[in-house]
Amino acid sequence: MTPFERIKAVCRGELPDRVPFVLLLREFALKHAGVRFVEAYSDPDAYVRAQVKVLQDFRLDAVCDLFVTPAVDEALGAKIVFPDDDPPWIPEPSVATTGDLGKFAKLDPLSHGRMPYLLDIVSRLKREVGPDIPVLAWPSVPFRTACMLMGSQELYRGFYKKPEFVHDLIEACYEPCLAYGKALLDAGADIIFTSNPTASTGCISRQHYEEYAHATTRDMHLALKAYGAETIIFHPCGTWHDRLDLLAEIGADVLHFDKVDIAAFKSQYADKCVYMGNVSTVDTLLSGTLAAVENETLSCLEKGAGGGRYILSADCIVPRDTDPAHLSAMADVVEHYGTYG
């Protein structure tokens, strides 16, 4: 089977030839290919070369766009700092009042800000890897973008001080985020990958998650599916243990987990979505021994592969300074033991 056939089969509840192997490699891929971040944002082919190199070197089943770049946030007024060789970040809020929402004119991903550049990377990736290798592409979800624009802490305080404005801001972010997601599909993305590090149990309560974050994320996923996305992966970054039932209804085909037990989740929700994860990026891949990597990868396969509906991955973005031998070890374990039971 081709990598894309393998992933689609898992999402349909079928048993492909082996468990798919997908890693989120951004800074690691750039270092592995000898490319600095600043080059990735000025030379699209440099980023494409880095993704193709890790695809081949570690026998992966997908490549990724230059993900988690806050391009929509920037187009809506956020100032972004681009370090020479670190991921970009937003240093300060850009939205505080209802008047600021007037800046949210209809966003055109084909002409505004950095989005055309990122869309070009997706198109180049797709041309380079062809139809058999899926390209994962990342659009922000509305709640996450609202947090970036207002500042997470200020937005959380807004639940109590100005809830109507917070609702208005999140709703105003919906169409721009959706427009960029659709543009990614038009550019050649095969799989939409979304994430949210701002709505875990460590950030907001289940009640606030339901009121402010869940519906717009679900609606965006469903709209992208209706637009043509075959597969959507959602990464609930952090601990989400009290809202797993809501995540299972969020409109994603695959949930890429950080801190959720594989077997326990599958026993409850395997009929609703695929589980993806979750070898520890820090304790094991970055700081562990080769034997620890092999053992944890095998443990994840043993917990997840039974009955299908499982994709092997790390629990988050693989750290830049991870030993490449550790990723090769993961690939070896998948190759030898990654069949479904």
N, C-alpha and C positions, 0 to 999 in steps of 0.2 A: 504494500500500500504506500501511497505517497503521504508525506506529513499532513497535508491538508485533508486528504481522505480519512486519515487516522483520527484527526481531531473532530471532524464532522461526524464520523461514526460513533465516537464516544458521546457526543452531544445528542445523538439520536437514540442512545441507549443500547447500541450494538457493541459487539466485542471485536475490535480490530486486531491486527496481528501483534501489536504490543502497546504498552502504555505510552502515550505521547510524552515527550520531554520538552518543556518550555521554561526558559529562564528570562527574567527581565534584566538585560545587560545593556547598561547605558555607559556610566563612567568606567566600568570594567572593560567593556568592549573598546572604548576609546584608548585606554591605557594599553590594552593587549595589542592594539594595532598601531601604537605610537602616535596617536592623534590627541591634541589638546582640545579642551572644550571650545576655546575661542575659534579653532579651526572648524569645528563641527558647525558653528553658526556662521561661517563665511564660505565654506567649501562643502557643498552637499555631497559630492563624490567621496570626500574623506570619510564622512559619516557612513555612507553606503558601504565603502570598503571595510570599515570596522565591523559592521553587522554581518557582512558576508564571511569575514574571517572567523568570527566566533561561531557562526552557523556551521561552517565546515570543520573547524577545529574541535568542536564539542558535540557534533552530531545532533544538533537541535532540530526541533520540528517547527520553528517559526523565527522570524526576525521582527524587530521592533523599530518604530519610528523614533524620532528624537523626543521621546515622551516626557510628560510632566513639565514641558515648557509652557509657562502661563501666557500663551499667546492671546487668548481671548481677553484675559484680565488686562494685558497691556493695551489691547485695542480699545478697551473700555476706560482707559485712563490711568492704569497702574504704572508706576515707574519701576523698571526692572534693572537690577544690577547684574552684569555679566562678567564674572571674574575670569581671569585668564585660563584657569584650568580647574574650575569647580562649577557645579550646577548654578544656573541663574536663580535669583531670589528677589522678593519684593520687600524693600526695607521699611515701608511706611504705608498707612492707609491712604486711599485716594477718594473715598466716598464717606460722607458724614451726614448729609441732609437730603431731603427729598429733591431739592434743587439740583443736586449732583446727578440725579437719575436722568435729567434732561440731556446729559451727554450720551445716553445710550441710544443713539440713533441706530437705524437698521444697519447691522454689521454685515459687511461683505467680505467673507473669508478670502476671496480671490484678489482683493486689492488693499485690505487694511492691515497695517502693522507687519508683523513677522509671519502671519499665517501663510501667505503665498510661498514663502521660502520653505516652511515645514511641509506644505502640500507637495512641493516639488520633490522633497526628499522621499515622500511616500511613493510618488510616481516613479522615481528613479529606482527605489528598492523593488517595486513590483516588476519593473522591466528587467532588473538584474536577476531576481530569483525565479521568475516565471510563475506559471499557474500552480505548480505543485507545492510550493512553499508559501504558507500564509504570512501576510504582513499584518502585524498588530499595530494599531494606531490609537492614540490617546486624546480624547477631548475631555475637558473638565466637566464635572456635573455642576448644576446651578448653585447648590449650597456651598460647595468648595470655593467656587469663584466669588460668591458673595463674601465669604470669610476672608479671602485674599484682598478684596477691595475695601472692606470695612475694617479689617483687622479681626482676627478670631475672637479675642477677648472682648472687644467692644461689641461685636455682634452677639456674643453670648449674653452680655449685660443688657443688650437690647431686647432680649426675650422678656425682660421685666420692665425696662424703662420706655421702650418705644417699639412694641411688638408689631404695630401696623407698618412702620417703616421697614422693619426687617422682612416682613412678608413681601412688601413691595419690591425691595431690593432683590430678593431671591427670585421672585417672578420676573423681574426685569432681566435677570441673568439667563433665564430659560431659553429664550429664542436665540441669543448669540451663541450659547453653548451648543444648542441643537444644530444651528446653521453650520458651525465648524465641524461637528460630527458628520453631517451630511456631505460636506465638502471633502472630508477624509475618504469617505466611501467613493465619491466621484473620482478622487485622485488615484484610487486603486487599492485602498485598504480592504483586507478580507475579514479581519476581526477587529471589532471595536473594543478597546480596553479602557474602562473607567476606574476611578479610585476615589476614595474619600478618607483622608486622615483627620478630618475635623468633626466627625460625627460619631466617634466611638464612645464607649461607656466612660472613658477617661475624660471626655470632652463635654458631652451633654447627656441628659437623662433620656430614657426611652420615650417619655412623654414628649420632650422637646424634639427628639428625632422624628417621631411620628408627625408632629405638628409642622415642622419646618423643613425637614430634609427628605423624607421618604417619598412623598408623592411626586415631586419634581424629578427626582432621580428615576423612579419607575416610569413616569410618563416619557422622559427623554429616551430611555431604553426602548420602550414600546414604539415610539415614533421612529427611531432608527431602524428597528426591525421592520416596520412597515415600509420604510424607505429602501430596504434591500439588504440590511446587515444580516448575514447568515448566522453569525455567532457574536455574542457579547459576553465579555468577561468583566466582572466587577471585583475590585480588590478592596474589601473593608479593612483598612489598615488599623491595626491595634486590636483591642478586645471588644467584641460585640456580643458577648454571651447572652445578654438579656433581650436580644432582638433578632435572634437567628430566624425565628418564624417570619419576621418581616423581610429579612434578606432573601429568604426562599421565594418571596413573592415580588421581588424587585424588578423582574423583567429581564434578568440576566440568565444566560444559558449555563455559565460557569461562575462559581464563586472562588476566588483565589484568596485563601485564608492565611492569616498570620498565626493566631493563637487559638485555634479550635481543633479539638481532637477529631482525627479523620474518621475513625470507626464510629464514634458516637454520632457525628453529623450524618454520615451516610445511612445509619440505621433509621434516622428520622426523615431525611429529606432527599434521599437519592432519587426518588421518583419526580422531584421538582427541578433539580439542577445537578450539575457535575461539580465534584470537589476538586480543587487544584491546590497543591501544596505538598508538604510544608517543612522541608529541610531548613533548619535554622541558618539564616544568613550570617549572623554574628558569632554565636557560640560554636557553630560547627564549621561552616564554610570559611569564615575569616580566621577564627581563632583555634579551631579544632585540629586534630590529627587526621591523616589520611584514613586511618582505620575508623575514626569516628564518622567521617563523611560516608564511607562505605556502609557502615552499620546503620546510620540514620536513614540513608537512602533506601536500604533494604527494608528497614522497619516501616517506612512510609509506604512502600510497595505492598508489603504484607498486610497493612491495615486498609489500604485503599483499593487494591486491584481486584479484590474479590467481587464478582458480579458486575464489574465494569464501572462506568460513570466516574472515572478518576484520571487526572492528569498530574504527572509528577512535576514538581517545581520547588524552588526555594520559597521561603515564606514572605519575601519582599524583594526589593531591588538588590542584586548581588553587589557587595561592596567592591570598590575599585581595587583594593590591595589583596583581594582573595588570591590564593595560590592557584594558578591555572591547572595544576595537577589535581586539585580537588574537584574541578568541574569535569575533568577527564574521568575521574573516578566515578562520579555520578553517571556519566554516559556509559561507562563500562557495566555498572550494576544494572542499568536499564536494559542494556543490550543482552545481558546474560539472564536476568531474572524478571524482566518487565512484561511477562505475559499475564493475561487476566485469568483468574481462577473461576 
